[in-house]
Amino acid sequence: MKIIDPNNPIPKYLQISAWIKELIQSGRYAKGDHLPSEVELARICQVNRNTLRQAVSELTAAGILRKEKGRGTFICTETPLAIKHKLKSISSFSDDLRELGIREETKIIKKGVEEAKEEVARKLILSPNGAVVAIRRLRTGNKAPFIYEESYLPYHTFREILEMDLTGSMYKIIYERFNVTLARSEQTIRAVNLKGRIASYLNVPENAAAFFMESLTYDENNCPVELLYSYYRGDKYVFEVELGRYHLEESHVHDN
């Protein structure tokens, strides 16, 4: 049995944590069950104990495992909770949790007016050194942190938003309070390892796996209204993409 693929660029401890989560999801281990000792798991995975401990620490921080001094490591969840985000229409974290019946909470880390950085000004089509409303939030469900967000909006349009309750859906506020129709969103997703304060906000170890999404949302006049940077915990989120019918390229049809 080969748990670790040496040719896989994913760190060994993340390959191990994914394997342990698969054991739980497949029903091989249930809530309350005792995992094999670190020595035995390190032998099975053919890694040193430090690597094995790093994997166990990540799963413990995620609430999937529980370590008891002198007793060992236990499963403390039925299956790792994963929120499904569907990439077929503009939706919010609130929408994702509502479907699962999970209670949402949002902590405002910082909000205010800032001078737009070059990339933010370019994507929001602002003049150089233009002002933006910047809102940094931590999104949680049933008290577990899921997403850290940084939202940037043109100040001249959304300056009044700073006086509003920002603990719910920003999309709902933009639509209902500012009468702005959210017509489309361009989203880019990539895998990242969390560092520093963002890892701390999301209550995961340094270098924990995550998804980074950049969302640029436009109104019905094709003007950008929000640039959103979101960091999703890799152990808490999955993305679902719905694709349409496959069409054979016309040029391929006539290839000999």
N, C-alpha and C positions, 0 to 999 in steps of 0.2 A: 504493500500500500504506500503510495507516494502522495503526501499532503502538500509538500512544497515543490513548486516548479522553479528551478534555479534560473530558467530563461525568462521568467515572468518579471517585468520591471516593478511590479507591486511589491512593497517590502514584505519580508517573510512573516512578520508578526501580523500583518493585515491578512495574508493568506490563511494564517492559522485562525484568526478570529472569524473569518468568513466560513471556514470549515466547521468551527464549533457552532456557529449560528445555524448552519445547514443541519447539523446533528439535532438541534433543538426543533427546527422547523419540520424536519422529517418525522418527528415523534420518537426518535431514539432516546432522547432525554426529556423528561417532563419536569414541571415546576416542583422544586424540592429535592430533586435527585442530586446525588453527590458525583462530581466529576472525578476522574482518575487523578492521582497525585501529580504535582508538577514534574516530578522525576519521570513518571510513566508517560505523561503527555509529551515531554521533551524527547523521550525515546521514540515514541510513535511518530512524532513529526520530524525526527532527526535534526533537531536544533539544540542549541545550548539553552540552559534554564533562563538566562536573561531575556532571550528572544521570546520564550514561552511566557514569561512573566509580563512582558510588554503587551502581548496579546490578551492575557487575562485581565490586566489592568484596564485596557480599553473597554472590554466587555463589562467590567465592574462599573466603570464610570458611566456606561450607557444604561446601567440598571438591569442588565441581562444576567450577570453573575453576582454572587455574594460570597465574600471571603469571611470565614470565621476562624479566629486564631485558635490553633490547636486541633481544629476539626477538618479544615479543608475548604474546598470551593463548591458552592451549590448553585443550582439553576434557580433563578427567582422570577422568571417570567414564562408564560406559556409559549409564546413565540415573540421574537423581537418585533416591537411595534413599528410598523412602517406606514407612513402616510403616502398615498398615491396622488401625484399631481398630474392631471391630464393636460397634455399639450395640444389641445385642439381649439381652445377659445380662451379669452382673457378671464382669468379667475384669480381669487385671492386665497391666502392662507385660511381665512375664515370659512370660505366655501369648502376647502379640503377637509377641515375638521368637522364642519357641520354634517357632512355626509357620514362620518364615522361616529357621531354623537360624542365627540370629545370637547371638553370645555376649554375654550381659548382664553388666553391672557396675553397681554402685550405690555412690555415695560419700555417706557421712553427713556433711552439712555442720554440723548442730547437732541436739542432742536434749536434752530436759530437761523440767522441770515449770514451767508458766507459769500466771499468772492469766489466765483466759479473757477475751478482749475481748468487748464487748457482743454483736456479731453471732455469734461462736462460741458463747457461752453460750446465746444464744436458740435457735440451731439444734440444739444438742446437748441442749437442755432442762435446763440446769444452773442452779443458784442464782446470783444476781449475785456476781461475783468468785470463782466456782467455779474449781477447779484442773483443768488439762488436761495431758496428755502431748503435747508438741509435737515433731514430728520433721520435719526439713527434709533432703531428699535430692535428689541429682542422678542421674538414670537415664541410662545410656549403653549403646550397642550397638556392638561392634567398635571401642571407644574413642571413638566419636562421641557427643556429648551430644544427648539427645533431649528429655528432660522434666525440669523442676524442679518438685518437689512440696513442699507444706506440709501435713502431716497432724496433725489434732487429735483426741484421744480422751479420754473421761472418765477422770480420774485414778483415781477410786476403783475402777474396773473394770480398768484396764489399767496400773497403776503398775509391775507386774513386767516389762512389755515393754521397759523401758529397760535391763534386764540381758541382753536377748536379742540375737542376731545379726539386724540389721535391713537386711541387704544383699540380701534376697530379696523375695518377695511378702508384703506386709503382710496381704493377705486370707488367705493360707495360714496365717500366724502366728495371726491372730485366730480362724480356724476350728479349727486343730489344737491350739494351745496354750491357748486360752481357752474352747474348746468353744462358740463363738458361731456360730450359723447366720446367714449373710448372706442375708437373704430378698429384699431389694429395694434399689434405689438411685435417687435422684432426681438427674438430671444436667442442668446448664445449661451451654451452650457459647456463647462469643462470641469475635469477632475482637478482637485487641489488638495494640498495638505495644510491643515489649519495651524496658524502660528499665533503666538503672543496673546493679545487681549481678545481676539476673536475666539480662539480656542478656549480661553477662560470664560467668556460669555456663554459659550455653548456647553461648558462643563465636560470637555473632552481633553485627553492628553495632547501635548504638542505633537504635530505631524499626523494627527488623526485624519482619516480620509473624509472628504466632503465634496459636494457639488457647488460650483460657483456659477450663478446665472446673472447675466446682464440683460435687463429688459428695457427697451426703449419704446414707450407707448405714445401713440399718435391720436389726435382728435380727427373728426370727420373732414376737416380741412387740410389734413396731412401735415399738421404742425405738431412737433414733439411736445408733450406736456409733462412727461416724467421719465427720468433716467433712474433706474433702480438696480443696485448691486445687492445680490442676496447670496448668503452662504448657508447651504443646507447640510445638516449633519448626514454623513454618508450612511450611518447605521439606522437612520430614522426616516429616510425619504427614498421613494422610487418614482421614476418618471414614466408616464405612459404616453406613447405617441400613436395616434390613429392615422393610418395612411389610406389613400384612395386606391383606385384600380390601377394596375400596371398597364402602361401603354408602350408598345414596342415602337422605338424610334423609326420614323418613315425611311430614313436612310438605311437602316438595318434590314428592312424588308426586302430591299432590292440588291442586297449584297449577294455575290455569287460564292 
